[in-house]
Amino acid sequence: MSAAARAFVDLDELAEAVGAQIGRLANAQWGVVTAGSTAALALAAAACIAGGDPEIMLRLPDTTDLPNGIIVFKTHRFAYDMVMRQVGAKLIEVSNQRELNDALSREPVMICLLARAENEGFVQLENLKEQASGIPIVVDAASCAPKSLDPWIARGADLVIYSGGKCLRGPQSSGFLIGRKDLCQAAWLNGPPHYSIGRGMKVGKEEIVGAVTALEDWLSGRTRVDEDYWLSLLDTIAKPLSKFSIVREVLPANQSFGQIAPRLRLSWPSESIVSGAALCKSILERHRVKLQDFWVAGSSIIIDPLSIQSPAEAETVGYALAEAFDAELNASQSIPENTAPRWDATGEWRLVVDYLHRRSFHELKLKQQCDGLVAGVHHGRFGSGTVAGAVIGNAITLHSQISCGPLQLFFEFSGALSEGAVQGVVTTGAAMEEHIGSDLCSQFGKGSWNGVRLGC
């Protein structure tokens, strides 16, 4: 990448050479380096809608009177499939064969599959290929590791998407779109450096060269490690935890979907009161060790060693876990009893929520029990969902969840009663059901809110 930074080239010429090289490496026709796998999906959609027709390319995302349907399976929805809509696609969600037949009859331009969810669907890729009758099938395999004979293309996919930064350890801002030459070249034309819909998804010559080098190193075996190495790292992590009543379980890598490293599940008796979420928070605050909190399930956590680069780092993680667990165990034994509620939140509330550069109005319908627990309904700007929480002393904390496409939108309202109104801070975020954790559920930051009870 350093050498590429000092070389000045025509990017279209570089794309031609790189496209052929990626094709040779993956036993495919061609390939494109993109600004991450999300950009690859957007450009794949643009290619399937517009091809290389400049009149259509310059109209995107306006697809009025143009074929723009993309079939997505309900069990294959994922957090960023919205990017296909951003280039003008209309997503057609199907959940059974009848709905698929209907969707296929509407002349869609593309079918999108999520690699790791294939076994959750009602149709396999080979069978879908027979039904699709020339409709391009795109497989998002961003979380998987590529192989020299790409399994998805070999089974009938037209395009497959990989991350350049996950398993390959290449540039974190890079991705790959690999497959049919005409579609890959159309995706390149719809992306940077051209004056088209993907101009903002810029990928520089440095990322292009770095990503291809990472792919070459991976497929040659130079950067791959065997399972024994990963297992030794997990064993190193677990050793300092032997003094606790913690059960260790190694979860094998799902090689069929490109996972490369086994994972370690740590679980402990629920009566210890220590929660997995609290442990993740504690180890981050105390030692700056980051664990995926969406793998937390009550009194357990899962550790993925993929980002650990040495036995010394694994040892650091293990001792940090032991110290954090001990601290949380001691803290849980001295938790004071909750303060009794000093007011009743029952009723209908109108909330004014101030985000960055935007004000929004919400409504809450709450019912409070004598112990201070609160439940009800939250009406947002576009949707509604359940809300639950508690009044403790003069303070209130509420958590709500509103469905928003494949994602769940999360709100945490914390505040206190003052002069008949409630004021406080709202924290927001979004996640798929499988990835719910405090990090993603707070990713959109904080705002302020105040609430007034209606009819008072």
HELIX and SHEET records of a PDB file:
HELIX    1   1 SER A    2  ALA A    5  1                                   4    
HELIX    2   2 LEU A   11  ALA A   26  1                                  16    
HELIX    3   3 SER A   37  ALA A   50  1                                  14    
HELIX    4   4 PRO A   54  MET A   57  1                                   4    
HELIX    5   5 LYS A   74  HIS A   76  5                                   3    
HELIX    6   6 VAL A   83  GLN A   86  1                                   4    
HELIX    7   7 GLN A   97  LEU A  104  1                                   8    
HELIX    8   8 ALA A  115  GLU A  120  5                                   6    
HELIX    9   9 LEU A  125  ALA A  132  1                                   8    
HELIX   10  10 PRO A  151  ALA A  154  1                                   4    
HELIX   11  11 LYS A  181  LEU A  189  1                                   9    
HELIX   12  12 LYS A  205  SER A  220  1                                  16    
HELIX   13  13 GLU A  227  ALA A  238  1                                  12    
HELIX   14  14 LYS A  239  LEU A  241  5                                   3    
HELIX   15  15 GLN A  255  PHE A  257  5                                   3    
HELIX   16  16 SER A  270  SER A  272  5                                   3    
HELIX   17  17 GLY A  276  HIS A  287  1                                  12    
HELIX   18  18 ASP A  293  TRP A  295  5                                   3    
HELIX   19  19 PRO A  305  SER A  307  5                                   3    
HELIX   20  20 PRO A  311  SER A  332  1                                  22    
HELIX   21  21 GLU A  433  HIS A  435  5                                   3    
HELIX   22  22 LEU A  440  SER A  442  5                                   3    
SHEET    1   A 7 TRP A  30  THR A  34  0                                        
SHEET    2   A 7 GLY A 175  GLY A 179 -1                                        
SHEET    3   A 7 LEU A 159  SER A 163 -1                                        
SHEET    4   A 7 ILE A 137  ASP A 140  1                                        
SHEET    5   A 7 MET A 110  LEU A 114  1                                        
SHEET    6   A 7 GLY A  69  PHE A  73  1                                        
SHEET    7   A 7 LYS A  90  VAL A  94  1                                        
SHEET    1   B 3 VAL A 247  LEU A 251  0                                        
SHEET    2   B 3 ARG A 263  SER A 267 -1                                        
SHEET    3   B 3 SER A 300  ILE A 303 -1                                        
SHEET    1   C 9 GLY A 347  TYR A 355  0                                        
SHEET    2   C 9 ARG A 358  GLN A 368 -1                                        
SHEET    3   C 9 LEU A 373  HIS A 379 -1                                        
SHEET    4   C 9 SER A 384  ILE A 392 -1                                        
SHEET    5   C 9 ALA A 395  CYS A 404 -1                                        
SHEET    6   C 9 LEU A 407  SER A 418 -1                                        
SHEET    7   C 9 ALA A 421  ALA A 431 -1                                        
SHEET    8   C 9 GLY A 445  ARG A 453 -1                                        
SHEET    9   C 9 GLY A 347  TYR A 355 -1                                        
END                                                                             
